Amino acid sequence: MVEFKAVSAGNGEPIGEQGYEIETAEGRIVKGQTNALGMTQSVATLKPDLAVVRWTV
Protein backbone atom coordinates (compact mmCIF):
# COMPACT_ATOMS: atom_id res chain seq x y z
CA MET A 1 0.00 0.00 0.00
CA VAL A 2 1.11 3.54 -0.66
CA GLU A 3 -0.34 6.96 0.11
CA PHE A 4 0.91 10.53 -0.10
CA LYS A 5 0.30 13.79 1.75
CA ALA A 6 0.01 17.22 0.09
CA VAL A 7 1.42 20.05 2.20
CA SER A 8 2.09 23.72 1.55
CA ALA A 9 5.72 24.52 0.80
CA GLY A 10 5.24 27.83 2.60
CA ASN A 11 3.88 26.77 5.97
CA GLY A 12 3.69 22.96 5.93
CA GLU A 13 -0.10 22.95 6.34
CA PRO A 14 -2.05 20.12 4.65
CA ILE A 15 -3.71 20.91 1.33
CA GLY A 16 -7.24 19.52 1.14
CA GLU A 17 -9.07 18.91 -2.14
CA GLN A 18 -5.82 18.82 -4.13
CA GLY A 19 -6.15 16.82 -7.33
CA TYR A 20 -3.68 13.99 -7.93
CA GLU A 21 -2.76 10.96 -10.02
CA ILE A 22 -0.83 8.07 -8.50
CA GLU A 23 0.96 5.76 -10.92
CA THR A 24 2.02 2.39 -9.52
CA ALA A 25 5.02 0.35 -10.67
CA GLU A 26 2.52 -1.97 -12.36
CA GLY A 27 1.30 0.93 -14.54
CA ARG A 28 -2.05 1.45 -12.84
CA ILE A 29 -3.16 5.09 -12.52
CA VAL A 30 -5.47 6.18 -9.69
CA LYS A 31 -6.96 9.69 -9.74
CA GLY A 32 -8.60 11.57 -6.91
CA GLN A 33 -8.52 14.51 -4.52
CA THR A 34 -6.85 14.72 -1.13
CA ASN A 35 -9.00 14.73 1.99
CA ALA A 36 -9.11 17.57 4.55
CA LEU A 37 -5.83 16.29 6.05
CA GLY A 38 -4.08 16.43 2.66
CA MET A 39 -3.95 12.63 2.30
CA THR A 40 -4.50 10.66 -0.89
CA GLN A 41 -6.34 7.37 -0.85
CA SER A 42 -4.30 4.25 -0.13
CA VAL A 43 -3.34 2.38 -3.30
CA ALA A 44 -2.28 -1.27 -3.41
CA THR A 45 1.00 -1.94 -5.19
CA LEU A 46 3.70 -4.59 -5.01
CA LYS A 47 6.46 -1.94 -5.11
CA PRO A 48 5.36 1.12 -3.09
CA ASP A 49 8.80 2.74 -3.32
CA LEU A 50 8.36 3.02 -7.12
CA ALA A 51 4.95 4.71 -7.00
CA VAL A 52 4.78 8.26 -8.38
CA VAL A 53 2.32 11.01 -7.48
CA ARG A 54 1.49 13.90 -9.81
CA TRP A 55 -0.35 16.86 -8.32
CA THR A 56 -2.96 18.18 -10.75
CA VAL A 57 -4.91 21.41 -11.01
C-alpha positions in Angstrom: 0.0 0.0 0.0 1.1 3.5 -0.7 -0.3 7.0 0.1 0.9 10.5 -0.1 0.3 13.8 1.7 0.0 17.2 0.1 1.4 20.1 2.2 2.1 23.7 1.6 5.7 24.5 0.8 5.2 27.8 2.6 3.9 26.8 6.0 3.7 23.0 5.9 -0.1 22.9 6.3 -2.0 20.1 4.7 -3.7 20.9 1.3 -7.2 19.5 1.1 -9.1 18.9 -2.1 -5.8 18.8 -4.1 -6.2 16.8 -7.3 -3.7 14.0 -7.9 -2.8 11.0 -10.0 -0.8 8.1 -8.5 1.0 5.8 -10.9 2.0 2.4 -9.5 5.0 0.4 -10.7 2.5 -2.0 -12.4 1.3 0.9 -14.5 -2.0 1.5 -12.8 -3.2 5.1 -12.5 -5.5 6.2 -9.7 -7.0 9.7 -9.7 -8.6 11.6 -6.9 -8.5 14.5 -4.5 -6.9 14.7 -1.1 -9.0 14.7 2.0 -9.1 17.6 4.5 -5.8 16.3 6.1 -4.1 16.4 2.7 -3.9 12.6 2.3 -4.5 10.7 -0.9 -6.3 7.4 -0.8 -4.3 4.2 -0.1 -3.3 2.4 -3.3 -2.3 -1.3 -3.4 1.0 -1.9 -5.2 3.7 -4.6 -5.0 6.5 -1.9 -5.1 5.4 1.1 -3.1 8.8 2.7 -3.3 8.4 3.0 -7.1 4.9 4.7 -7.0 4.8 8.3 -8.4 2.3 11.0 -7.5 1.5 13.9 -9.8 -0.4 16.9 -8.3 -3.0 18.2 -10.7 -4.9 21.4 -11.0 
